[in-house]
Structures are given as C-alpha cells and as structure tokens.
C-alpha cells in the first residue's frame, strides 16, 4: 500500500505531503482544485514522459516520491536483486526528479534506474484506474490471470511451467542436434580427410617438445661435446683436477686426526664430496660417450617436425597435443554422423514424451478454465447488475490455442450492454463509464484472491448518481477490505464510505495560487459532504443529510 506521497514544485503544487491509510481513502475537491495535477505527478512514477513545463520554480527541481509498504513480495524482491536495485523487505520508495531543463531522473530505493524498471516496479505496487485507462481489462494476459485465479490454477500452473520448460529444452536439444548433424553430414568428406591426415602422423603426447629438444642437441653437437670435455677435464683430467686436489685434501686432513677434535668428521665429509664429484664426472663422461653426430637422425627429426608444423598451420594451433585434441573432436563428429539416425530418433522421442507430459497438465488447467468461465460470467453479471447494468450479457470465451507458457487456451471477455446485442470485446462495445463499472465489479470479485496493487479510482463514478452511486461506493469499500483503495470522487454517497477523507483545494497568497490537500476530521467531513450535496457548508438540511449518509455508511 501507499504509505506516503510527496510532491514538490510541480505545476500548482509547491509542496504536498500525504499519509494514506489502509482501506478506502477518499479524495474530493472542486473541479479545477488540482486533483488531476496530483494524478499527473503520480503518473510520472508510473514511467510517463516528463515535461519541463510542470516545473513551476525554475530555480529548483520538481520531486515526486512515494513510499510503499511491500510486505511479502518475493517476485518484486527478486526483480530488484537481479537488476542491482537496493531492496528493503518492508518498504519500497519510488522517486522521480525533473530538472528545469527537462532532464528526468528515476530512483527505486535510491538506486538510479531507467524508466522501464521504474514502470515495472510501480505497476506491481499501484494501479491508477480512470475512464481513460481501461487497457488492462482488454488485455488477454490480464483476462487469463483473472480466470486462473478464480479457477484455483496457481499450483497447476507452477507444475505446468516446469513441464513446459522441460519440453522446450528437449525441443531445443533436438533442433540443435539436427542442425549439427546436417552440418556434419555436409562436411563429412572433409572431416574424414582431416582426421585421416592427423591419424596418419601417429602423434604421441609431448612428442613435438621432445623432438625439438633432440633437434637442438644434434644441431649443436660440436659445442655440446666441447662443453662436456671441459667439464670432465676440470673434474678428473690429467692436469691438477678437482678430484686430485680433493684427494690431497683428504690425505692432509687425515694428518690432523687427534689434533683437531672434529678432524675425523671433516675427513668423512671431504671423502663424501670426493665420491660425489667422481660420480658427477663419470655421469658426464657416460653422457659424452653416448653422443654421436648423426646427420640422418637430424634430417629425420627435421622432416617429422615439418610435417607436424604443416598440420598445425592448417588447423591454426601451435602444439602437437592440440592436434591430438582436434583428432578426438573430429572422431567424435564422425561418431555423431555414424549414429545420427539413432541420436535424432532418441531426442525426438524425448521431446514427444516431454510434450505429452506438459499437455497432460495443460489439459487439466484448460478444464478448470472452462469450468470456471461460465460461473464467473454469471457472478460478474450479478455483481454489475446493481450498478445500472440490467441488460449486461457476459461471455467468457475459452478457445484452443497453440501450447505456450500459459497453456493451450486463448481467453477473451466479451460483453453486450443492451438487449439483442452481440457480445463483443470490451474495447469495441463499452463506454468509459461502463468499462469502469465492469472493472470495479471484477476487482471486487478477485480482490480477496489476487495480490492486486493499491488501486486509485479516478472519478470512475462519473455519470452515475443515487442508488447506483451508493452501490459503487459499497463495491469500493468491499475491495478496500483486502487492498488499499484511493478514490477520487464527486459523489457524496461514495465519499461517505471512506476510512480517511482528504480535500484538495486552492489557496492564494500575494504572488501565486497553490494547490493544497488536507485530511478532514469528522466535522470537516460533514461540512465537505454538505458542500457536495448542496453547495453550502452551513445549510442545516445538507448538514443533517451528510451526517445521515456517514452514519449509514458505517453500518
């Protein structure tokens, strides 16, 4: 529900702050007092286009802000989280700012958003309904939603949604596989040729790196053998070498035994070093003896690497291991081609089973819709009958449609408001006042079963009076038992039924005229109703009638 509404620097409104109640809130005021200005400001929170002309003081911006208590709204909460919008589980604040140059900014809970996001959130929180805003009733998704709520289809639709998505997923898998197989079939000869070329190489993991190392060695054999000669000569050659000097060191150290306390352990360590150096020298010598310049082997390696490099260029890779992976992929594609018929047959069977499973639940939903359609049509006719629609004929038409996320039905509400008239879609047959009364009747039926947003009725009672006006007020009061209703009205019969009553009026000062709004106390309500009845706040008969209307509305 709307808790607070703030409007500043907008048209004739310098500043207005309103705190609304749960239940039925009434707004009254003389024609031209500024009620439509307030609605225009509120429509900016619904994503309507901004106009710099509404900014009255061009030294500051215009601000429209509404705070809503949101309660348990998991879908709205998830929408905000998914779109990086701040979220509070208890309150949602919508704000629109218009600068004097016409630039507009929108915020949800202080998070900057575009108008589409603002509109989406606003429409889940408030529904402004006027004689000129009846597109909702003509909307097939809205009609379908009403019927499903009354048919108790919530659980079935949740299960159907899972089955439908599973069906669509299986269809996508089939279509994707078929497309890939068709492409593979078209490329089969080339795929087999590519695979044959790679397989012919008999590549081994890490082979390219190993061959490149061996090639480097063979190509630089002279330098390698020279380095090995220098190492072995230094370690164990004929000239004083590391081994001969270490032997001398061991012998000298042995003479110190008994003189130096640690001499024996040091001798052991020197001997260990000498043994390790001899082992290193022998290893280098063995390595050198095993090296032979082999031009034939070098040529063989060069040819093998050139073949590998050529394949890598063809496949735009840089290692033989990548070629091995490509071969695996090509082999998999060949397997797919060879097993194409079996694969497609299985995927098609899966899609058929998934469709059958989804259709089973869709038919159950459809049956519930058909069963509810006729009873809802009669309930709606009876609910609208007291509102001056004695000749109303309602047909809730449920027809077959292609399977979609909502089922296998198309729903359309048809109305005839006069005798011998063929029922037609509401947009082709109803006046604004008739649509308003139909919408009022529908919302009174579904208000306790559907999570509707707060509703603002903008003079939907225009053109009615007397007993019908009273009954429209009763319907608004009935709706307000479940959701917040804000009704702008000129009818005292409707105004008397509110939980809270606000009056819009103009006030002049030395330089300007401003729109104001105030909450009326009990005495103020009586005076306002008397004014609506007789044009006077002091007429004793009008005052008595006002008290009587208020009293009877409480019963």
C-alpha positions as CSV (number, residue, x, y, z in Angstrom):
1,X,0.0,0.0,0.0
2,X,1.0,3.6,-0.5
3,X,2.1,5.0,2.9
4,X,3.2,8.5,1.9
5,X,3.2,10.7,-1.1
6,X,5.4,13.7,-1.5
7,X,5.1,16.2,-4.4
8,X,7.1,19.4,-4.6
9,X,7.5,22.2,-7.2
10,X,5.1,20.5,-9.6
11,X,2.6,22.8,-11.5
12,X,0.4,24.5,-8.9
13,X,1.8,22.3,-6.1
14,X,4.6,24.0,-4.2
15,X,4.7,21.2,-1.6
16,X,2.2,18.4,-0.7
17,X,2.8,15.6,1.8
18,X,0.0,13.0,2.2
19,X,-0.1,10.0,4.6
20,X,-2.6,7.4,3.4
21,X,-4.5,4.8,5.5
22,X,-5.1,1.2,4.7
23,X,-8.7,0.6,3.4
24,X,-10.7,3.2,1.5
25,X,-9.1,6.7,1.1
26,X,-11.4,9.4,-0.3
27,X,-10.2,12.5,-2.2
28,X,-12.6,15.2,-3.0
29,X,-12.4,18.8,-4.2
30,X,-14.0,21.2,-6.6
31,X,-13.3,20.9,-10.3
32,X,-10.0,22.6,-11.0
33,X,-8.8,22.4,-7.5
34,X,-5.8,20.2,-8.5
35,X,-6.9,16.6,-8.2
36,X,-5.8,15.9,-11.8
37,X,-2.5,17.6,-11.1
38,X,-1.8,15.2,-8.3
39,X,-2.6,12.3,-10.6
40,X,-0.3,13.7,-13.3
41,X,2.5,13.9,-10.7
42,X,1.8,10.3,-9.6
43,X,1.8,9.1,-13.3
44,X,5.5,10.2,-13.5
45,X,6.2,7.4,-11.0
46,X,4.5,5.1,-13.5
47,X,7.1,5.9,-16.1
48,X,5.1,8.6,-18.0
49,X,7.1,11.2,-20.1
50,X,8.3,14.2,-18.2
51,X,7.7,17.8,-19.3
52,X,9.8,20.7,-18.0
53,X,6.7,22.9,-18.1
54,X,5.5,21.3,-15.0
55,X,8.4,22.7,-13.0
56,X,7.0,25.8,-11.5
57,X,10.1,27.2,-9.8
58,X,12.9,27.1,-12.3
59,X,15.5,27.6,-9.6
60,X,14.9,24.1,-8.3
61,X,13.8,20.6,-9.5
62,X,10.4,19.0,-9.2
63,X,10.3,15.9,-7.0
64,X,7.6,13.2,-6.8
65,X,8.2,10.5,-4.2
66,X,6.0,7.7,-2.9
67,X,6.8,5.2,-0.2
68,X,5.1,1.8,-0.2
69,X,4.8,-0.9,2.4
70,X,5.6,-4.1,0.4
71,X,5.2,-7.0,2.8
72,X,5.9,-10.4,1.2
73,X,6.7,-9.7,-2.4
74,X,9.2,-12.4,-3.4
75,X,8.9,-11.7,-7.2
76,X,9.4,-8.0,-6.8
77,X,12.3,-8.6,-4.4
78,X,14.0,-10.9,-6.9
79,X,13.4,-8.5,-9.7
80,X,15.3,-5.8,-7.8
81,X,18.1,-8.1,-6.8
82,X,18.5,-9.3,-10.4
83,X,18.7,-5.6,-11.6
84,X,21.1,-4.4,-8.9
85,X,18.4,-2.3,-7.2
86,X,18.5,-1.8,-3.5
87,X,15.8,-3.7,-1.6
88,X,14.2,-3.4,1.7
89,X,11.7,-6.2,2.8
90,X,9.4,-3.7,4.5
91,X,9.4,-0.6,2.3
92,X,9.9,0.5,-1.3
93,X,10.5,4.1,-2.3
94,X,9.9,5.4,-5.8
95,X,11.2,8.8,-6.8
96,X,11.2,10.9,-9.9
97,X,13.0,14.2,-10.3
98,X,12.6,16.7,-13.2
99,X,15.1,19.5,-13.6
100,X,14.1,22.9,-15.1
101,X,15.8,21.9,-18.3
102,X,13.6,18.9,-18.7
103,X,16.0,16.2,-17.7
104,X,14.5,13.4,-15.7
105,X,16.0,11.0,-13.2
106,X,14.3,8.0,-11.6
107,X,15.2,6.1,-8.5
108,X,14.0,2.9,-6.7
109,X,15.2,2.8,-3.1
110,X,17.8,5.4,-4.0
111,X,19.2,3.2,-6.8
112,X,19.2,5.1,-10.2
113,X,17.1,3.2,-12.7
114,X,15.7,3.7,-16.2
115,X,12.0,4.4,-16.8
116,X,11.3,0.8,-17.9
117,X,12.4,-0.5,-14.5
118,X,10.6,2.2,-12.6
119,X,7.4,1.5,-14.5
120,X,7.7,-2.3,-13.9
121,X,8.0,-1.9,-10.2
122,X,5.4,0.9,-10.0
123,X,2.8,-1.3,-11.8
124,X,3.2,-4.0,-9.2
125,X,2.5,-1.5,-6.4
126,X,-0.2,0.8,-7.7
127,X,-2.9,0.7,-10.4
128,X,-4.3,4.1,-11.5
129,X,-7.7,3.4,-12.9
130,X,-9.7,6.0,-14.8
131,X,-12.2,6.1,-17.6
132,X,-9.3,6.7,-20.0
133,X,-7.1,3.9,-18.6
134,X,-9.0,0.7,-19.3
135,X,-6.5,-1.1,-21.4
136,X,-5.9,-3.6,-18.6
137,X,-9.4,-5.1,-19.0
138,X,-8.9,-5.6,-22.7
139,X,-5.5,-7.3,-22.1
140,X,-5.6,-11.1,-22.8
141,X,-2.9,-11.8,-20.2
142,X,-4.9,-9.9,-17.6
143,X,-8.1,-11.8,-18.5
144,X,-6.3,-15.1,-18.4
145,X,-4.8,-14.3,-15.0
146,X,-8.3,-13.4,-13.5
147,X,-9.7,-16.7,-14.8
148,X,-6.8,-18.7,-13.4
149,X,-7.1,-17.1,-10.0
150,X,-10.7,-17.9,-9.8
151,X,-10.2,-21.4,-11.1
152,X,-7.5,-22.1,-8.5
153,X,-4.9,-22.8,-11.1
154,X,-1.9,-21.5,-9.2
155,X,-0.4,-24.9,-8.3
156,X,-1.3,-26.4,-11.6
157,X,0.4,-23.5,-13.5
158,X,3.5,-23.8,-11.4
159,X,3.8,-27.5,-12.3
160,X,2.9,-26.9,-15.9
161,X,5.7,-24.2,-16.1
162,X,8.2,-26.8,-15.1
163,X,6.9,-29.3,-17.6
164,X,6.7,-26.7,-20.4
165,X,10.3,-25.6,-19.8
166,X,11.4,-29.2,-19.9
167,X,9.6,-29.7,-23.2
168,X,11.1,-26.6,-24.7
169,X,14.6,-27.7,-23.5
170,X,14.1,-31.1,-25.2
171,X,12.9,-29.5,-28.4
172,X,16.0,-27.2,-28.4
173,X,18.3,-30.2,-27.9
174,X,16.7,-32.0,-30.8
175,X,16.8,-29.0,-33.1
176,X,20.4,-28.2,-32.1
177,X,21.5,-31.9,-32.7
178,X,19.7,-32.0,-36.0
179,X,21.4,-28.8,-37.2
180,X,24.8,-30.0,-36.1
181,X,24.3,-33.4,-37.8
182,X,23.1,-31.7,-41.0
183,X,26.2,-29.5,-41.0
184,X,28.4,-32.6,-40.2
185,X,26.9,-34.5,-43.0
186,X,27.6,-31.7,-45.4
187,X,31.2,-31.7,-44.2
188,X,31.6,-35.4,-43.7
189,X,34.2,-36.0,-46.5
190,X,36.3,-33.1,-45.4
191,X,36.1,-34.2,-41.7
192,X,37.2,-37.7,-42.6
193,X,40.1,-36.3,-44.7
194,X,41.3,-34.1,-41.8
195,X,41.1,-37.0,-39.4
196,X,43.0,-39.3,-41.8
197,X,45.8,-36.7,-42.1
198,X,46.2,-36.4,-38.3
199,X,45.9,-40.1,-37.6
200,X,48.5,-40.9,-40.3
201,X,51.0,-39.0,-38.2
202,X,50.5,-41.3,-35.1
203,X,51.3,-38.4,-32.8
204,X,52.3,-39.1,-29.2
205,X,51.6,-36.7,-26.2
206,X,54.5,-34.3,-25.8
207,X,56.2,-35.6,-29.0
208,X,56.8,-32.2,-30.5
209,X,58.6,-30.8,-27.5
210,X,60.8,-33.9,-27.3
211,X,61.7,-33.8,-30.9
212,X,62.6,-30.1,-30.7
213,X,64.9,-30.8,-27.8
214,X,66.6,-33.6,-29.7
215,X,67.0,-31.5,-32.8
216,X,68.6,-28.7,-30.7
217,X,71.1,-31.2,-29.3
218,X,72.0,-32.7,-32.7
219,X,72.3,-29.4,-34.4
220,X,74.7,-28.1,-31.8
221,X,76.7,-31.4,-31.2
222,X,80.2,-29.9,-31.6
223,X,79.5,-27.2,-29.0
224,X,77.9,-29.7,-26.6
225,X,80.8,-32.2,-26.8
226,X,83.3,-29.4,-26.3
227,X,81.5,-28.3,-23.1
228,X,81.3,-31.8,-21.9
229,X,85.1,-32.2,-22.5
230,X,85.8,-29.1,-20.4
231,X,83.6,-30.4,-17.6
232,X,85.3,-33.8,-17.4
233,X,88.8,-32.4,-17.7
234,X,88.2,-30.0,-14.9
235,X,86.7,-32.7,-12.6
236,X,89.0,-35.6,-13.4
237,X,91.5,-34.7,-16.1
238,X,95.3,-35.2,-16.3
239,X,96.1,-31.7,-15.2
240,X,95.5,-30.9,-11.5
241,X,91.8,-31.6,-11.3
242,X,89.1,-31.3,-8.8
243,X,89.4,-35.0,-7.9
244,X,93.1,-35.0,-7.5
245,X,93.0,-31.8,-5.3
246,X,90.2,-33.3,-3.2
247,X,92.3,-36.5,-2.7
248,X,95.2,-34.4,-1.5
249,X,92.9,-32.5,0.9
250,X,91.6,-35.8,2.3
251,X,95.1,-37.0,3.0
252,X,96.2,-33.7,4.6
253,X,93.1,-33.7,6.8
254,X,93.8,-37.2,8.0
255,X,97.1,-35.9,9.5
256,X,95.1,-33.7,11.7
257,X,93.3,-36.6,13.4
258,X,93.9,-36.3,17.2
259,X,94.9,-32.7,16.9
260,X,91.6,-31.2,15.9
261,X,88.6,-32.5,17.7
262,X,86.4,-32.6,14.6
263,X,89.0,-33.7,12.2
264,X,87.6,-37.2,11.7
265,X,84.1,-36.0,10.8
266,X,85.5,-33.4,8.5
267,X,87.6,-36.0,6.7
268,X,84.4,-38.1,6.2
269,X,82.7,-35.1,4.7
270,X,85.6,-34.4,2.4
271,X,85.6,-38.0,1.3
272,X,81.9,-37.8,0.6
273,X,82.4,-34.7,-1.6
274,X,85.2,-36.5,-3.5
275,X,82.9,-39.5,-4.1
276,X,80.1,-37.2,-5.3
277,X,82.4,-35.3,-7.7
278,X,83.7,-38.6,-9.1
279,X,80.1,-39.7,-9.7
280,X,79.3,-36.5,-11.4
281,X,82.4,-36.7,-13.6
282,X,81.5,-40.3,-14.6
283,X,78.0,-39.3,-15.5
284,X,79.2,-36.5,-17.8
285,X,81.7,-38.9,-19.3
286,X,79.0,-41.5,-20.0
287,X,76.8,-38.9,-21.5
288,X,79.6,-37.8,-23.8
289,X,80.4,-41.3,-24.9
290,X,76.8,-41.8,-25.9
291,X,76.7,-38.7,-28.1
292,X,77.3,-39.2,-31.7
293,X,76.7,-36.8,-34.6
294,X,74.0,-38.4,-36.7
295,X,73.1,-36.3,-39.7
296,X,70.5,-38.9,-40.8
297,X,68.7,-38.7,-37.5
298,X,68.7,-34.9,-37.6
299,X,67.2,-35.0,-41.1
300,X,64.6,-37.5,-39.9
301,X,63.6,-35.2,-37.0
302,X,63.5,-32.1,-39.2
303,X,61.2,-33.9,-41.6
304,X,58.9,-35.1,-38.8
305,X,58.7,-31.6,-37.3
306,X,58.0,-30.0,-40.6
307,X,55.0,-32.4,-41.1
308,X,53.8,-31.5,-37.6
309,X,54.2,-27.8,-38.2
310,X,52.3,-28.1,-41.5
311,X,49.3,-29.7,-39.8
312,X,49.4,-27.1,-37.1
313,X,49.2,-24.3,-39.6
314,X,46.3,-26.0,-41.3
315,X,44.4,-26.2,-38.0
316,X,45.6,-22.9,-36.5
317,X,47.2,-24.4,-33.5
318,X,50.8,-24.4,-32.1
319,X,51.4,-27.8,-30.5
320,X,51.1,-31.5,-31.4
321,X,49.0,-32.0,-28.3
322,X,46.4,-29.6,-29.7
323,X,46.4,-31.7,-32.9
324,X,45.6,-34.8,-30.8
325,X,42.7,-33.0,-29.2
326,X,41.4,-31.9,-32.7
327,X,41.6,-35.5,-33.8
328,X,39.4,-36.5,-30.8
329,X,36.9,-33.9,-31.7
330,X,36.9,-35.0,-35.4
331,X,36.5,-38.6,-34.3
332,X,33.5,-37.6,-32.1
333,X,31.9,-35.8,-35.1
334,X,32.4,-38.9,-37.2
335,X,30.7,-41.0,-34.5
336,X,27.8,-38.5,-34.4
337,X,27.4,-38.8,-38.2
338,X,27.5,-42.6,-38.0
339,X,25.0,-42.6,-35.1
340,X,22.9,-39.7,-36.4
341,X,19.7,-41.6,-37.0
342,X,19.7,-43.2,-33.6
343,X,20.6,-39.9,-31.9
344,X,17.8,-38.0,-33.6
345,X,15.3,-40.7,-33.0
346,X,16.1,-40.7,-29.3
347,X,16.0,-36.9,-29.0
348,X,12.7,-36.7,-30.9
349,X,11.2,-39.4,-28.6
350,X,12.4,-37.4,-25.6
351,X,10.7,-34.2,-27.0
352,X,7.5,-36.1,-27.7
353,X,7.4,-37.5,-24.1
354,X,8.1,-34.1,-22.6
355,X,5.3,-32.6,-24.7
356,X,2.8,-35.3,-23.8
357,X,3.7,-34.7,-20.1
358,X,3.2,-30.9,-20.4
359,X,0.0,-31.4,-22.4
360,X,-1.4,-33.6,-19.6
361,X,-1.2,-30.7,-17.1
362,X,-2.2,-28.1,-19.8
363,X,-5.5,-30.0,-20.4
364,X,-6.1,-30.1,-16.6
365,X,-5.6,-26.3,-16.5
366,X,-7.8,-25.9,-19.5
367,X,-10.6,-28.0,-18.0
368,X,-10.5,-25.8,-14.9
369,X,-10.7,-22.7,-17.0
370,X,-13.7,-23.9,-19.0
371,X,-15.5,-24.9,-15.8
372,X,-14.8,-21.5,-14.2
373,X,-15.7,-19.4,-17.3
374,X,-19.4,-19.8,-17.2
375,X,-19.8,-19.4,-13.5
376,X,-17.5,-16.3,-13.5
377,X,-19.6,-14.8,-16.3
378,X,-22.7,-15.1,-14.2
379,X,-21.0,-13.9,-11.0
380,X,-19.7,-10.8,-12.9
381,X,-23.2,-10.2,-14.4
382,X,-24.8,-10.3,-10.9
383,X,-22.1,-8.1,-9.4
384,X,-22.5,-5.5,-12.1
385,X,-26.4,-5.7,-12.1
386,X,-26.9,-3.2,-9.2
387,X,-24.6,-0.7,-11.0
388,X,-27.2,0.1,-13.6
389,X,-26.3,-2.7,-16.0
390,X,-29.5,-4.7,-16.0
391,X,-29.1,-5.8,-19.6
392,X,-25.5,-6.9,-19.3
393,X,-24.5,-10.1,-21.0
394,X,-21.1,-11.6,-20.3
395,X,-19.4,-14.3,-22.2
396,X,-16.0,-15.7,-21.0
397,X,-14.7,-17.3,-24.2
398,X,-12.0,-20.0,-23.8
399,X,-10.7,-21.3,-27.1
400,X,-8.0,-23.7,-28.2
401,X,-4.5,-22.2,-28.9
402,X,-1.0,-23.4,-29.5
403,X,0.8,-24.5,-26.5
404,X,2.6,-21.6,-24.8
405,X,4.0,-20.8,-21.3
406,X,0.4,-20.1,-20.2
407,X,-1.2,-23.3,-21.5
408,X,-3.3,-24.3,-24.5
409,X,-6.0,-21.7,-24.3
410,X,-6.9,-18.2,-25.5
411,X,-9.2,-16.3,-23.3
412,X,-11.4,-13.3,-24.3
413,X,-14.0,-11.5,-22.3
414,X,-17.0,-10.4,-24.4
415,X,-19.7,-8.0,-23.3
416,X,-23.1,-6.8,-24.5
417,X,-24.7,-3.9,-22.6
418,X,-28.0,-3.8,-24.4
419,X,-30.7,-6.3,-25.4
420,X,-30.3,-8.1,-28.7
421,X,-26.7,-7.0,-28.9
422,X,-24.0,-9.5,-29.9
423,X,-21.3,-9.8,-27.2
424,X,-18.1,-8.1,-28.4
425,X,-14.6,-7.4,-26.9
426,X,-14.8,-4.7,-24.3
427,X,-12.9,-2.1,-26.4
428,X,-15.4,-2.4,-29.2
429,X,-18.7,-2.1,-27.3
430,X,-18.4,-0.3,-23.9
431,X,-18.3,3.3,-23.0
432,X,-15.7,4.6,-20.5
433,X,-18.3,4.6,-17.7
434,X,-19.4,1.0,-18.5
435,X,-15.8,-0.2,-18.5
436,X,-15.2,1.4,-15.2
437,X,-18.1,-0.3,-13.6
438,X,-17.1,-3.7,-15.1
439,X,-13.6,-3.2,-13.8
440,X,-14.9,-2.2,-10.4
441,X,-17.0,-5.4,-10.4
442,X,-14.2,-7.6,-11.4
443,X,-11.8,-6.2,-8.9
444,X,-14.4,-6.7,-6.1
445,X,-14.6,-10.3,-7.1
446,X,-10.9,-11.1,-7.2
447,X,-9.6,-8.7,-4.6
448,X,-9.5,-11.4,-1.9
449,X,-7.9,-14.0,-4.2
450,X,-5.4,-12.0,-6.1
451,X,-2.4,-10.0,-5.0
452,X,-3.5,-6.7,-6.5
453,X,-1.6,-3.5,-6.1
454,X,-3.1,-0.4,-4.4
455,X,-5.9,0.9,-6.7
456,X,-6.6,4.5,-7.4
457,X,-10.0,5.1,-8.9
458,X,-10.1,8.4,-10.7
459,X,-13.7,9.5,-10.9
460,X,-14.9,6.1,-12.2
461,X,-18.3,7.0,-10.7
462,X,-18.8,9.9,-13.2
463,X,-22.2,9.8,-14.8
464,X,-23.9,7.9,-12.0
465,X,-26.0,9.0,-9.1
466,X,-28.5,8.0,-6.5
467,X,-28.7,4.3,-5.6
468,X,-26.1,3.3,-8.2
469,X,-23.6,5.7,-6.8
470,X,-24.2,4.3,-3.3
471,X,-23.7,0.7,-4.6
472,X,-20.4,1.7,-6.4
473,X,-19.3,3.1,-3.1
474,X,-20.2,-0.2,-1.4
475,X,-18.1,-2.1,-4.0
476,X,-15.1,0.2,-3.4
477,X,-15.5,-0.4,0.3
478,X,-15.7,-4.2,-0.3
479,X,-12.5,-4.1,-2.3
480,X,-10.8,-2.0,0.4
481,X,-11.4,-4.8,2.9
482,X,-8.5,-6.6,1.1
483,X,-6.4,-3.9,-0.5
484,X,-5.8,-0.2,-0.3
485,X,-8.2,1.9,-2.4
486,X,-7.8,5.6,-3.1
487,X,-11.0,7.0,-4.8
488,X,-11.2,10.5,-6.3
489,X,-14.9,11.2,-6.4
490,X,-17.6,13.9,-6.8
491,X,-20.3,11.8,-5.2
492,X,-21.2,12.2,-1.5
493,X,-22.5,8.6,-1.4
494,X,-19.0,7.3,-2.3
495,X,-17.2,9.8,-0.2
496,X,-19.1,8.9,2.9
497,X,-17.8,5.4,2.9
498,X,-14.1,6.2,3.3
499,X,-11.8,5.3,6.2
500,X,-9.9,8.5,5.5
501,X,-11.1,11.7,3.7
502,X,-8.8,14.2,2.0
503,X,-9.8,17.5,0.5
504,X,-7.9,19.2,-2.4
505,X,-8.3,23.0,-2.6
506,X,-6.6,26.1,-4.0
507,X,-5.0,28.7,-1.8
508,X,-3.9,32.2,-2.9
509,X,-1.0,34.2,-1.5
510,X,0.4,37.5,-2.6
511,X,2.2,36.1,-5.6
512,X,0.7,32.8,-6.6
513,X,-2.1,30.2,-6.4
514,X,-1.2,26.8,-4.9
515,X,-2.9,23.5,-4.7
516,X,-3.2,22.2,-1.1
517,X,-4.6,19.0,0.4
518,X,-5.6,18.3,4.0
519,X,-7.1,15.4,5.9
520,X,-10.5,16.1,7.2
521,X,-11.6,15.4,10.7
522,X,-15.2,14.3,11.5
523,X,-16.5,17.8,11.5
524,X,-14.7,18.6,8.3
525,X,-16.1,15.5,6.6
526,X,-19.6,16.5,7.4
527,X,-19.0,20.0,6.0
528,X,-17.4,18.7,2.8
529,X,-20.3,16.3,2.2
530,X,-22.8,19.1,2.8
531,X,-21.0,21.1,0.2
532,X,-21.1,18.2,-2.2
533,X,-24.8,17.8,-1.6
534,X,-26.0,21.5,-1.6
535,X,-23.1,23.7,-2.4
536,X,-23.1,25.1,1.1
537,X,-21.3,24.1,4.3
538,X,-24.0,25.8,6.5
539,X,-27.3,24.5,5.1
540,X,-28.9,22.7,8.1
541,X,-30.7,20.2,5.8
542,X,-27.5,19.4,3.9
543,X,-25.5,19.0,7.2
544,X,-28.2,16.7,8.5
545,X,-28.1,14.7,5.3
546,X,-24.3,14.5,5.4
547,X,-24.4,13.1,9.0
548,X,-27.0,10.6,7.9
549,X,-25.0,9.4,4.9
550,X,-21.9,9.0,7.1
551,X,-23.8,7.2,9.8
552,X,-25.5,4.8,7.4
553,X,-22.2,4.1,5.7
554,X,-20.7,2.8,9.0
555,X,-23.4,0.2,9.3
